[in-house]
Amino acid sequence: MKVNDRTWTRWCLVMGMLTALGAEAEPPPVNSAQGSRLHGSERFETVNIPLESFDLAAASTGAACTKSAMMMAGGRLVGTQSCTGASPPVWFLEGTDLVGTSFRAPFEGRSVKLTIEEVRCHVDITGPAVPCTAQNLTDGNAYWEYRVTAATEDNPSQPLCPTGSGFALASPHAWSTGGELLPNPEFFTFACAAKNEGTASQPFFVGGGVIAKCIDWGYAPWATTFPQAVALDYHQLCTRMAMADYCGEGRSNTLDGTPLKFMNTQEANQLFTGDLPATLDGYSLEAVWKVDDCGGVRPLCLGKKRWDTLPLEATCVNRKLVLAPRPTRPCESTDLAFHANETLLVSYSLFIDRSLVTFMDAATNSYVTTTAVMVDPLIIEGGSNVIGIHLDLDGNGVADVTPFTAQRKEGAILSPKLPVDIRTRMGSFIKPLYRCANSSGDSVLTDDSQCERLPGYILKSINGDQGIEGFVYSSVGVTSTGQRRPLKLWRSLRTPVVHVTSTQAPPGFILVRELGYLPSVGQLPGRDL
């Protein structure tokens, strides 16, 4: 994006003024689910669109018209057209008037043509539907959404929004590849909207991108109930939170569709006295998100369960960064009364994914692969680093006294406590991993409820979970995005009764079979299969 005298730069703001204004922000009326994409347009995720690149469709007046301007009025895309001999001589075009209008944006060293094919009134994820009357549009209570196609010189036209509702909101300003909002009135983006694949009473919004979700939740990147500068900060805060972008690098650390509840500082202080509770209505504390005095967004802290369940991909590309500062973690030790005037959001999640870790006893060359772990939040850094990860097979939150040490994070598996609606939706796309053990304490994870018919091995049920450690994908599509890492069962060459479940072969083991595929952070459960 070319930077010139007219490009707006976001400067550090005086924190006292910023936080005093930010405290007025109200939490969204309805909470939903996290997402793994900023815009939700996949291949065209990083496209910023110059407003002046527009080409309006032919005028319907029959008069000779020339294009004049295109602008963003809050969340409204509005064009003007000067028409000789027409009455009035200047036409204001928005909504269905813009069908056929196209834009050109820089893309991979060339350009992409974006054409508006259809326009309709947006029904946001908080409901109920608000009609796109002139008054509602002017008041900012209603928005248009656009079905857009994208075409390059070497590829035919394709939907800009391949997931979700297939429609997009128009959102002002530009974005960096690292997910930073770049205030600039000369640019806008199309933010793909999510689709409710659940029910009205139990919504499950998937697909699309988090920009559109945050607009629907009440955190739009334009002045609404609070000033423009504060609106921009809350929008950036919301998008980082919705993607679980712990490092502020534009990288998601969540599975699309993960149920989420969140609130601002005022709401949290009204609900809680003292330290934040570990759970809220069955949701576990994920993070407290903070805007610093230069506009950056990082977690002030992460919840203990988030540390315990961080998947393999949860790491910072910039190795100088940690997922959250050590002095403030975990969040359960945070009293928000001391942050009452700061721009914060507090998020609670159902954590539909859990980290699968392989442990080894070097003296006996035996292995345990499990999600029953606890971490030391003062040591753990996330990513592939296993320092600070310990066995917690009895689930009491205290590290077991054992000779086993963590060897490798295999990746994420889906929680055995998946909400019923999510599990039903995913259906045959997932299958269980069974926890089997013998009287000597040896264990193995397998997709066979008969425990591979190994002598002495039976299902080990914990708290009525039917011996299910979690779920993996039963298959993946060759065209789906994200990694497709198979989880495998291995057998010892020396002691054939000894088995290991891992993505990699331990020394002295041979492959029995593949058990399934580990969900990748950024994949959409039940769609990328």
C-alpha positions as CSV (number, residue, x, y, z in Angstrom):
1,M,0.0,0.0,0.0
2,K,1.5,3.3,-1.1
3,V,2.1,5.7,1.8
4,N,1.7,9.5,0.9
5,D,0.7,12.7,2.6
6,R,-2.9,11.7,2.7
7,T,-2.3,8.3,4.3
8,W,-3.6,8.4,7.9
9,T,-1.1,7.1,10.5
10,R,-2.2,5.8,13.8
11,W,-0.2,7.5,16.5
12,C,0.1,6.5,20.1
13,L,-2.7,8.1,22.1
14,V,-2.6,9.6,25.5
15,M,-3.7,6.7,27.6
16,G,-5.7,8.6,30.2
17,M,-7.9,10.1,27.6
18,L,-8.2,6.9,25.6
19,T,-9.2,4.7,28.5
20,A,-11.6,7.1,29.9
21,L,-13.5,7.1,26.6
22,G,-13.1,3.4,26.1
23,A,-14.8,2.6,29.4
24,E,-18.1,3.7,27.9
25,A,-18.2,0.8,25.4
26,E,-21.0,-1.7,26.0
27,P,-20.5,-5.5,25.5
28,P,-22.2,-7.0,22.5
29,P,-25.8,-8.2,23.2
30,V,-25.1,-11.7,22.0
31,N,-21.8,-13.7,22.0
32,S,-21.0,-16.3,19.4
33,A,-18.0,-18.2,18.2
34,Q,-14.3,-17.6,17.4
35,G,-13.0,-17.6,13.9
36,S,-9.6,-18.4,12.2
37,R,-9.7,-15.8,9.4
38,L,-9.7,-12.0,9.6
39,H,-11.6,-11.4,6.4
40,G,-12.7,-15.0,5.6
41,S,-11.8,-14.6,1.9
42,E,-8.9,-17.2,2.1
43,R,-6.9,-16.6,-1.1
44,F,-7.7,-12.9,-1.1
45,E,-7.3,-12.4,2.7
46,T,-4.7,-9.6,2.4
47,V,-6.4,-7.6,-0.3
48,N,-6.9,-3.9,0.5
49,I,-9.2,-2.1,-2.0
50,P,-8.6,1.5,-3.1
51,L,-11.9,3.3,-3.1
52,E,-10.9,5.4,-6.2
53,S,-10.4,2.2,-8.2
54,F,-14.2,1.8,-8.6
55,D,-16.0,1.4,-12.0
56,L,-19.7,2.0,-11.6
57,A,-22.2,0.0,-13.7
58,A,-24.0,1.8,-16.5
59,A,-26.5,4.4,-15.3
60,S,-30.2,3.4,-15.5
61,T,-31.3,6.9,-16.3
62,G,-30.3,6.8,-20.0
63,A,-28.4,10.1,-19.5
64,A,-24.7,10.6,-20.1
65,C,-23.0,10.0,-16.8
66,T,-19.4,10.0,-15.5
67,K,-18.2,8.6,-12.3
68,S,-17.4,11.0,-9.6
69,A,-16.5,9.4,-6.3
70,M,-16.8,6.4,-4.0
71,M,-16.7,6.7,-0.2
72,M,-17.4,4.8,3.0
73,A,-20.0,6.4,5.3
74,G,-19.5,4.2,8.4
75,G,-20.4,0.8,7.1
76,R,-22.1,2.0,4.0
77,L,-20.4,1.9,0.5
78,V,-21.8,5.0,-1.3
79,G,-21.0,6.2,-4.8
80,T,-21.9,9.4,-6.6
81,Q,-22.5,9.8,-10.3
82,S,-22.7,13.1,-12.3
83,C,-25.3,12.8,-15.1
84,T,-25.7,15.5,-17.8
85,G,-29.4,16.3,-18.4
86,A,-30.6,14.2,-15.5
87,S,-32.7,15.4,-12.6
88,P,-31.1,15.6,-10.2
89,P,-27.7,16.0,-11.9
90,V,-25.9,14.1,-9.2
91,W,-27.0,10.6,-8.2
92,F,-26.1,9.0,-4.9
93,L,-25.8,5.2,-5.3
94,E,-25.8,2.5,-2.7
95,G,-27.3,-0.9,-2.0
96,T,-28.7,-2.5,-5.1
97,D,-27.7,0.5,-7.2
98,L,-24.1,-0.8,-6.9
99,V,-24.8,-4.2,-8.5
100,G,-22.3,-4.6,-11.4
101,T,-19.8,-2.1,-9.8
102,S,-16.2,-3.3,-9.8
103,F,-13.0,-2.5,-8.1
104,R,-9.3,-3.3,-8.7
105,A,-6.9,-4.0,-5.9
106,P,-3.2,-4.9,-5.8
107,F,-2.8,-8.7,-5.4
108,E,0.4,-10.8,-5.7
109,G,2.3,-8.4,-7.9
110,R,-0.7,-7.8,-10.2
111,S,-4.3,-6.9,-9.6
112,V,-7.6,-8.6,-8.8
113,K,-11.0,-7.4,-10.1
114,L,-13.7,-7.5,-7.5
115,T,-17.3,-7.3,-8.8
116,I,-20.5,-6.8,-6.8
117,E,-22.9,-9.4,-8.2
118,E,-25.7,-9.1,-5.6
119,V,-26.7,-6.8,-2.7
120,R,-29.1,-7.5,0.1
121,C,-29.8,-6.2,3.6
122,H,-27.5,-7.7,6.2
123,V,-28.9,-9.8,9.0
124,D,-26.3,-9.8,11.7
125,I,-25.5,-12.6,14.1
126,T,-27.1,-10.9,17.0
127,G,-30.5,-10.5,15.4
128,P,-33.2,-9.6,15.0
129,A,-33.3,-8.5,11.3
130,V,-33.4,-4.7,10.8
131,P,-34.8,-3.5,7.4
132,C,-32.5,-1.3,5.3
133,T,-34.7,1.8,5.3
134,A,-33.1,5.1,4.6
135,Q,-33.4,6.0,8.3
136,N,-32.0,2.8,9.6
137,L,-29.1,3.1,7.2
138,T,-28.4,6.7,8.2
139,D,-28.6,5.8,11.9
140,G,-26.2,2.9,11.5
141,N,-28.7,0.4,12.6
142,A,-28.7,-1.5,9.2
143,Y,-26.0,-2.4,6.6
144,W,-25.9,-3.7,3.1
145,E,-24.0,-6.9,2.4
146,Y,-22.5,-7.9,-1.0
147,R,-22.0,-11.1,-2.9
148,V,-18.7,-10.4,-4.6
149,T,-16.6,-12.3,-7.2
150,A,-12.9,-12.1,-7.7
151,A,-11.0,-12.6,-11.0
152,T,-7.3,-12.3,-11.9
153,E,-5.7,-12.5,-15.3
154,D,-4.9,-16.1,-15.0
155,N,-7.9,-17.4,-13.1
156,P,-11.6,-17.3,-13.8
157,S,-14.1,-15.5,-11.6
158,Q,-14.7,-17.1,-8.2
159,P,-16.6,-16.2,-5.0
160,L,-14.7,-13.8,-2.8
161,C,-16.3,-15.5,0.2
162,P,-16.1,-19.3,-0.2
163,T,-17.4,-20.0,3.3
164,G,-20.0,-18.6,5.6
165,S,-23.0,-16.8,4.1
166,G,-21.2,-16.0,0.8
167,F,-21.8,-12.3,1.4
168,A,-19.5,-9.6,2.8
169,L,-19.8,-6.3,4.6
170,A,-17.9,-3.3,3.4
171,S,-15.5,-2.2,6.1
172,P,-13.4,1.0,6.0
173,H,-9.6,1.2,6.3
174,A,-6.8,-1.2,5.4
175,W,-5.1,-4.1,7.2
176,S,-1.5,-5.4,7.4
177,T,-0.6,-9.0,6.7
178,G,-0.1,-9.3,10.5
179,G,-3.7,-8.4,11.3
180,E,-3.1,-4.8,12.3
181,L,-5.8,-2.3,11.5
182,L,-4.3,0.6,9.4
183,P,-6.6,3.6,9.5
184,N,-6.8,5.0,6.0
185,P,-9.9,6.6,4.5
186,E,-8.7,5.8,1.0
187,F,-9.1,2.1,1.4
188,F,-11.8,-0.5,2.4
189,T,-12.1,-4.2,2.5
190,F,-14.9,-6.8,2.0
191,A,-15.4,-8.7,5.3
192,C,-17.1,-12.0,4.7
193,A,-20.0,-12.8,7.0
194,A,-20.5,-16.0,9.0
195,K,-23.4,-18.4,8.6
196,N,-25.5,-19.9,11.4
197,E,-25.3,-23.6,10.9
198,G,-26.9,-24.2,14.3
199,T,-30.4,-23.1,15.5
200,A,-31.8,-19.8,16.7
201,S,-31.6,-20.9,20.3
202,Q,-28.2,-22.6,19.9
203,P,-26.4,-20.6,17.2
204,F,-23.2,-22.0,15.6
205,F,-21.7,-19.3,13.4
206,V,-19.0,-20.6,11.2
207,G,-17.1,-19.5,8.1
208,G,-16.5,-15.9,7.1
209,G,-14.1,-13.7,9.0
210,V,-13.9,-12.1,12.4
211,I,-14.1,-8.5,11.1
212,A,-17.7,-9.0,10.2
213,K,-18.4,-10.7,13.5
214,C,-16.9,-7.9,15.5
215,I,-19.1,-5.4,13.5
216,D,-22.1,-7.4,14.4
217,W,-21.1,-7.6,18.1
218,G,-21.0,-3.8,18.3
219,Y,-17.3,-3.2,17.8
220,A,-17.3,-1.6,14.3
221,P,-14.2,0.4,13.1
222,W,-16.1,3.7,12.9
223,A,-17.7,6.1,15.3
224,T,-20.9,4.8,16.8
225,T,-21.7,5.2,20.5
226,F,-18.1,6.2,21.2
227,P,-15.5,8.3,19.3
228,Q,-13.6,7.2,16.3
229,A,-10.3,6.6,18.0
230,V,-11.9,4.4,20.7
231,A,-14.0,2.6,18.1
232,L,-10.8,1.7,16.2
233,D,-9.1,0.4,19.3
234,Y,-12.1,-1.8,20.3
235,H,-12.3,-3.2,16.7
236,Q,-8.7,-4.2,16.8
237,L,-9.1,-5.6,20.3
238,C,-12.1,-7.6,19.1
239,T,-10.5,-9.1,16.0
240,R,-7.4,-10.3,18.0
241,M,-9.6,-11.8,20.6
242,A,-11.9,-13.5,18.1
243,M,-9.0,-15.1,16.3
244,A,-7.2,-16.0,19.6
245,D,-4.2,-14.1,18.1
246,Y,-2.1,-14.2,21.2
247,C,1.1,-12.9,19.6
248,G,-0.5,-10.0,17.7
249,E,0.9,-11.4,14.4
250,G,-2.3,-12.2,12.5
251,R,-2.1,-16.0,13.4
252,S,-5.1,-17.8,14.8
253,N,-4.8,-20.1,17.8
254,T,-8.3,-21.5,17.7
255,L,-10.6,-23.7,15.7
256,D,-13.3,-21.9,13.7
257,G,-16.6,-22.2,15.4
258,T,-15.3,-22.4,19.0
259,P,-18.1,-21.0,21.3
260,L,-17.1,-17.8,23.0
261,K,-18.4,-15.4,25.7
262,F,-16.8,-12.1,26.3
263,M,-17.3,-8.8,28.1
264,N,-15.6,-5.4,28.7
265,T,-14.0,-4.2,32.0
266,Q,-17.1,-2.6,33.3
267,E,-19.3,-5.6,32.7
268,A,-16.7,-7.9,34.3
269,N,-16.4,-5.7,37.4
270,Q,-20.1,-5.8,37.8
271,L,-20.2,-9.6,37.6
272,F,-17.1,-10.5,39.6
273,T,-15.6,-9.3,42.8
274,G,-11.9,-9.9,43.2
275,D,-10.0,-12.4,41.0
276,L,-11.6,-13.6,37.8
277,P,-13.4,-16.9,38.1
278,A,-12.0,-19.9,36.2
279,T,-15.4,-20.7,34.6
280,L,-18.5,-18.9,33.6
281,D,-21.7,-20.7,32.6
282,G,-19.6,-23.8,31.6
283,Y,-17.0,-21.7,29.7
284,S,-13.4,-21.6,30.8
285,L,-11.4,-18.4,31.2
286,E,-9.3,-17.9,28.1
287,A,-7.6,-14.5,28.3
288,V,-7.8,-10.8,29.2
289,W,-7.1,-8.7,26.1
290,K,-5.5,-5.3,26.4
291,V,-4.8,-2.3,24.1
292,D,-1.5,-0.8,25.0
293,D,-0.7,2.9,24.8
294,C,0.5,2.6,21.2
295,G,-2.5,0.7,19.9
296,G,-1.1,-2.8,20.0
297,V,-3.2,-5.7,21.3
298,R,-1.8,-8.7,23.3
299,P,-3.2,-10.8,26.1
300,L,-2.6,-9.3,29.5
301,C,-2.8,-12.9,30.7
302,L,-4.1,-16.3,29.7
303,G,-6.3,-18.5,31.7
304,K,-4.9,-21.7,33.3
305,K,-6.9,-24.0,31.2
306,R,-5.7,-22.2,28.0
307,W,-2.2,-22.8,29.1
308,D,-3.0,-26.5,29.8
309,T,-4.7,-26.9,26.4
310,L,-2.5,-24.8,24.0
311,P,-2.1,-26.7,20.7
312,L,1.1,-27.2,18.9
313,E,0.7,-24.2,16.6
314,A,0.2,-21.8,19.5
315,T,3.5,-20.0,19.3
316,C,4.9,-16.6,18.2
317,V,6.8,-16.3,15.0
318,N,8.8,-13.5,16.6
319,R,10.8,-15.5,19.2
320,K,11.3,-12.4,21.3
321,L,7.6,-12.5,22.1
322,V,5.9,-14.7,24.7
323,L,2.2,-15.6,24.6
324,A,1.6,-13.5,27.8
325,P,3.8,-11.7,30.3
326,R,4.9,-14.0,33.1
327,P,4.2,-11.6,36.0
328,T,0.4,-11.5,35.2
329,R,-0.3,-15.1,34.4
330,P,-2.6,-17.0,34.8
331,C,-5.7,-14.8,34.5
332,E,-7.3,-16.4,37.6
333,S,-5.0,-14.3,39.7
334,T,-6.1,-11.0,38.0
335,D,-8.4,-8.6,39.8
336,L,-9.9,-6.3,37.1
337,A,-10.7,-3.6,39.7
338,F,-7.1,-2.5,39.2
339,H,-7.8,-2.2,35.4
340,A,-11.1,-0.4,35.6
341,N,-10.1,2.4,33.3
342,E,-8.3,0.4,30.7
343,T,-9.5,-0.8,27.3
344,L,-9.9,-4.5,27.9
345,L,-12.0,-7.5,26.9
346,V,-12.3,-10.7,28.9
347,S,-13.0,-13.9,27.0
348,Y,-14.3,-17.3,28.1
349,S,-14.3,-20.2,25.7
350,L,-15.5,-23.8,25.6
351,F,-12.1,-25.0,24.2
352,I,-13.2,-27.6,21.8
353,D,-9.6,-28.6,21.2
354,R,-7.1,-30.0,23.6
355,S,-3.3,-30.5,23.3
356,L,-2.2,-34.1,22.9
357,V,1.2,-34.8,24.4
358,T,3.5,-37.8,24.3
359,F,5.5,-38.7,27.5
360,M,8.4,-41.2,27.9
361,D,9.9,-43.1,30.7
362,A,13.5,-43.5,29.5
363,A,14.3,-46.2,32.0
364,T,11.7,-48.6,30.6
365,N,11.4,-47.2,27.1
366,S,7.6,-46.9,27.7
367,Y,5.3,-44.2,26.5
368,V,2.0,-42.4,27.4
369,T,0.1,-40.2,25.0
370,T,-2.6,-38.2,26.6
371,T,-4.4,-34.8,27.0
372,A,-4.3,-35.2,30.8
373,V,-1.6,-32.6,31.4
374,M,-0.9,-29.6,33.6
375,V,1.5,-26.8,32.8
376,D,3.6,-24.5,34.8
377,P,2.5,-21.0,33.5
378,L,5.7,-19.4,34.7
379,I,7.7,-21.7,32.4
380,I,5.6,-22.7,29.4
381,E,6.1,-20.8,26.2
382,G,3.7,-22.6,23.9
383,G,4.5,-24.0,20.5
384,S,6.6,-27.2,20.3
385,N,8.4,-26.4,23.6
386,V,7.4,-29.1,26.1
387,I,9.3,-27.6,29.1
388,G,6.9,-27.1,31.9
389,I,4.4,-29.7,30.8
390,H,3.6,-32.5,33.2
391,L,1.4,-35.6,33.5
392,D,-1.9,-35.1,35.4
393,L,-3.6,-38.5,34.9
394,D,-5.9,-38.1,37.9
395,G,-7.0,-34.6,36.8
396,N,-6.5,-32.9,40.1
397,G,-4.5,-30.0,38.7
398,V,-1.3,-31.1,40.4
399,A,1.6,-32.7,38.5
400,D,1.9,-36.5,39.0
401,V,5.0,-37.8,40.6
402,T,6.2,-40.0,37.8
403,P,9.3,-40.9,35.8
404,F,7.6,-39.9,32.6
405,T,8.8,-36.6,30.9
406,A,7.1,-34.8,28.0
407,Q,8.7,-35.6,24.6
408,R,6.5,-33.9,22.1
409,K,3.3,-32.1,21.5
410,E,1.5,-34.2,18.8
411,G,-1.1,-31.4,18.1
412,A,-4.7,-30.7,19.0
413,I,-7.5,-33.2,19.2
414,L,-11.2,-32.4,19.7
415,S,-12.4,-32.4,23.3
416,P,-14.4,-35.5,24.5
417,K,-16.8,-32.9,25.9
418,L,-17.8,-31.4,22.6
419,P,-21.2,-29.7,22.8
420,V,-23.9,-32.0,21.5
421,D,-24.9,-29.6,18.6
422,I,-21.3,-29.4,17.4
423,R,-20.8,-33.2,17.7
424,T,-24.0,-33.9,15.8
425,R,-23.1,-31.5,13.1
426,M,-19.6,-33.1,12.6
427,G,-21.2,-36.5,12.5
428,S,-19.1,-39.1,10.6
429,F,-16.4,-36.5,9.9
430,I,-14.9,-37.3,13.3
431,K,-14.2,-40.5,15.3
432,P,-13.2,-41.2,18.9
433,L,-9.8,-42.1,20.3
434,Y,-10.3,-44.7,23.0
435,R,-8.1,-44.7,26.2
436,C,-7.0,-48.3,27.0
437,A,-4.9,-49.5,30.0
438,N,-3.9,-52.6,31.8
439,S,-3.4,-53.4,35.5
440,S,0.3,-52.5,35.3
441,G,-0.5,-49.0,34.3
442,D,0.5,-49.3,30.6
443,S,-1.8,-47.4,28.3
444,V,-2.5,-46.8,24.6
445,L,-4.8,-44.6,22.5
446,T,-6.6,-46.3,19.6
447,D,-9.6,-46.0,17.4
448,D,-10.6,-49.5,18.4
449,S,-13.0,-49.8,21.3
450,Q,-11.8,-53.4,21.8
451,C,-8.3,-52.0,22.7
452,E,-6.7,-53.8,19.7
453,R,-7.6,-57.0,21.6
454,L,-4.3,-56.6,23.5
455,P,-4.1,-59.1,26.5
456,G,-5.2,-57.4,29.7
457,Y,-6.1,-54.1,28.2
458,I,-9.6,-52.6,28.8
459,L,-11.2,-49.2,28.3
460,K,-10.3,-46.8,31.0
461,S,-13.3,-44.6,31.7
462,I,-12.8,-41.3,33.7
463,N,-15.8,-39.5,35.1
464,G,-18.2,-41.4,32.8
465,D,-16.5,-40.4,29.6
466,Q,-16.7,-44.0,28.2
467,G,-13.0,-44.2,27.8
468,I,-12.9,-41.5,25.1
469,E,-9.8,-39.3,25.2
470,G,-11.1,-37.1,22.4
471,F,-11.9,-37.0,18.7
472,V,-9.9,-36.8,15.5
473,Y,-10.9,-36.2,11.9
474,S,-11.8,-39.4,10.2
475,S,-10.7,-38.1,6.8
476,V,-9.6,-34.9,5.1
477,G,-10.2,-33.4,1.7
478,V,-7.2,-33.0,-0.6
479,T,-8.3,-29.5,-1.4
480,S,-8.9,-28.3,2.1
481,T,-6.6,-25.7,3.6
482,G,-4.4,-26.2,6.6
483,Q,-2.1,-29.0,7.5
484,R,-3.3,-32.6,7.5
485,R,-1.2,-34.4,10.1
486,P,-2.1,-38.1,10.6
487,L,-2.0,-39.6,14.0
488,K,-0.6,-43.2,13.9
489,L,-0.5,-46.3,16.0
490,W,3.0,-47.9,16.3
491,R,4.1,-51.4,17.7
492,S,7.3,-52.2,19.4
493,L,9.6,-54.6,17.5
494,R,11.1,-55.9,20.7
495,T,7.9,-56.2,22.7
496,P,4.9,-56.6,20.3
497,V,2.4,-56.0,23.1
498,V,3.7,-52.5,23.6
499,H,2.1,-49.8,21.4
500,V,2.5,-46.0,21.1
501,T,0.2,-43.4,19.6
502,S,2.1,-40.6,17.9
503,T,2.6,-38.6,14.7
504,Q,6.2,-39.9,14.5
505,A,7.7,-43.3,14.9
506,P,9.6,-43.8,18.2
507,P,12.9,-45.7,17.8
508,G,12.3,-49.4,17.5
509,F,8.6,-49.2,16.6
510,I,6.8,-50.0,13.3
511,L,3.6,-48.7,11.9
512,V,0.4,-50.5,12.6
513,R,-2.0,-48.0,10.9
514,E,-3.2,-44.4,10.7
515,L,-5.9,-43.6,13.3
516,G,-7.2,-40.3,11.8
517,Y,-6.1,-36.7,11.3
518,L,-5.3,-34.1,13.9
519,P,-7.4,-30.9,13.4
520,S,-5.3,-28.0,12.4
521,V,-5.7,-24.6,14.0
522,G,-7.4,-22.5,11.4
523,Q,-9.4,-25.4,9.9
524,L,-13.2,-25.4,10.1
525,P,-14.6,-28.5,11.8
526,G,-17.0,-30.4,9.7
527,R,-16.2,-28.4,6.5
528,D,-12.6,-29.0,5.7
529,L,-13.1,-32.7,5.5
